Every structure is written in C-alpha cells, then in structure tokens.
C-alpha cells in the first residue's frame, strides 16, 4: 500500500512503475494544466483508455478540493475569535488556487491506479 502511494505521488505508470505519466519533473508546485503523455515511455501502456476516460477524475478532484477547503476552514477558524469570520474566505480561496494543479494530477493518478489492468 505504501509503495502504491509513493508511485502515485511520483506520477509513475500504474503498470510498470517506471515511466512518467506527466511531462513535468516534479508533481509539486507546477502551475497550469498538467500535460500527460499518451502512453508510457517504458511499457507503452495507454493512459486514456477511451474518450472521456478522465471525467470521473473530475469528481475525485472536486472531493479532494472540498476536503481541503473544510480542513482549511477548521484550521483557520482557530485563529479568529468569531464563529465565522469572513476573512477566512480569502484564505480558503488561496488554498484552493494554490493546490489546484496538484489536485488535478493527484485525481488523475488516483483514477489511473483505481482502474489499472491487474491481469497484465
């Protein structure tokens, strides 16, 4: 399980664990929409199995973003005296924007690993 999580965070191929899924070297602090390879450079495993394959990853991205927003609210609320201070909203917006690119990569990697072909 820990090996799988490391492979997901390193953006390696779900089939051979050698090739990279994204063009970027580091999964962290890359801004802009990530560019994916069409297939693995090592084992030639095709990542997008069919048109619209990653639509489900959008729902995972939404869930991850909501979880980060709730966690940010709970943490930020500890620093304010009122129950709900409007100054928390820009903090949550900053966190959402800061982690947007990482969340896209993470949700696509989770989607690939959830539906990888185990028979190969």
C-alpha positions in Angstrom: 0.0 0.0 0.0 2.8 2.5 0.9 4.6 1.5 -2.3 1.4 2.4 -4.3 1.1 5.8 -2.6 4.7 6.6 -3.4 4.2 5.7 -7.0 1.0 7.9 -7.2 2.9 10.8 -5.7 5.8 10.3 -8.0 3.5 10.1 -11.1 4.8 6.8 -12.3 3.0 4.4 -14.6 0.4 2.2 -12.9 1.5 -0.8 -15.0 5.3 -0.9 -14.9 6.1 1.8 -12.3 8.9 3.1 -14.4 7.6 5.6 -16.9 6.2 9.0 -16.0 2.6 9.9 -16.6 3.1 13.7 -16.8 5.7 15.8 -18.6 6.7 17.8 -15.6 9.6 16.5 -13.4 8.1 17.4 -10.0 4.4 16.8 -9.1 4.6 19.8 -6.7 4.4 23.5 -7.4 3.7 23.3 -11.1 1.3 25.9 -12.3 -1.0 25.5 -15.3 -2.9 22.5 -16.6 -0.7 19.3 -16.5 0.4 17.8 -19.8 0.0 14.0 -19.8 1.9 11.6 -22.0 -0.5 9.5 -24.2 1.3 6.3 -23.2 4.1 5.1 -21.0 7.6 5.5 -22.5 8.7 2.3 -20.8 5.9 -0.3 -21.3 3.7 1.6 -23.8 0.6 1.3 -21.6 -2.0 3.6 -22.9 -3.3 6.0 -20.2 -6.5 7.3 -21.7 -8.4 4.1 -22.4 -11.4 5.8 -24.2 -12.6 9.3 -24.9 -13.8 11.0 -21.7 -11.9 8.5 -19.6 -10.9 11.1 -17.0 -14.3 12.6 -16.4 -14.5 10.5 -13.2 -11.3 12.1 -12.1 -13.0 15.5 -12.1 -15.4 14.2 -9.4 -12.4 13.0 -7.4 -10.8 16.4 -7.9 -13.9 18.0 -6.6 -13.9 15.8 -3.5 -10.3 16.5 -2.8 -10.9 20.2 -3.1 -13.9 20.2 -0.8 -11.9 18.2 1.8 -9.0 20.7 1.6 -11.5 23.6 1.9 -13.1 22.1 5.0 -9.7 21.4 6.6 -8.5 24.9 5.8 -11.7 26.3 7.4 -11.3 24.2 10.6 -7.6 25.2 10.9 -8.2 28.9 10.1 -11.2 29.2 12.4 -8.8 28.6 15.4 -7.1 31.9 14.7 -10.3 34.1 14.7 -12.5 35.0 17.6 -15.8 35.0 15.8 -17.6 31.7 14.9 -17.5 32.5 11.2 -15.3 35.4 10.1 -15.4 36.5 6.5 -11.7 36.8 6.5 -11.5 33.0 6.2 -12.9 33.0 2.7 -9.8 34.5 1.0 -7.7 32.1 2.9 -9.7 29.2 1.6 -9.6 30.7 -1.9 -5.8 30.9 -1.8 -5.5 27.3 -0.7 -7.8 26.1 -3.5 -5.9 28.1 -6.1 -2.5 27.0 -4.7 -3.3 23.3 -4.7 -5.4 23.3 -8.0 -2.6 21.9 -10.2 -1.5 19.3 -7.7 -5.1 18.2 -7.2 -5.6 17.7 -10.9 -2.5 15.5 -11.1 -3.5 13.6 -7.9 -7.0 12.9 -9.0 -5.9 11.6 -12.4 -3.3 9.4 -10.8 -5.8 8.0 -8.4 -8.2 7.4 -11.3 -5.5 5.6 -13.3 -4.5 3.4 -10.3 -8.1 2.6 -9.4 -8.8 1.2 -12.9 -5.4 -0.2 -13.9 -5.4 -3.6 -15.5 -4.4 -6.2 -12.9 -4.3 -9.1 -15.4 -1.2 -7.8 -17.3 
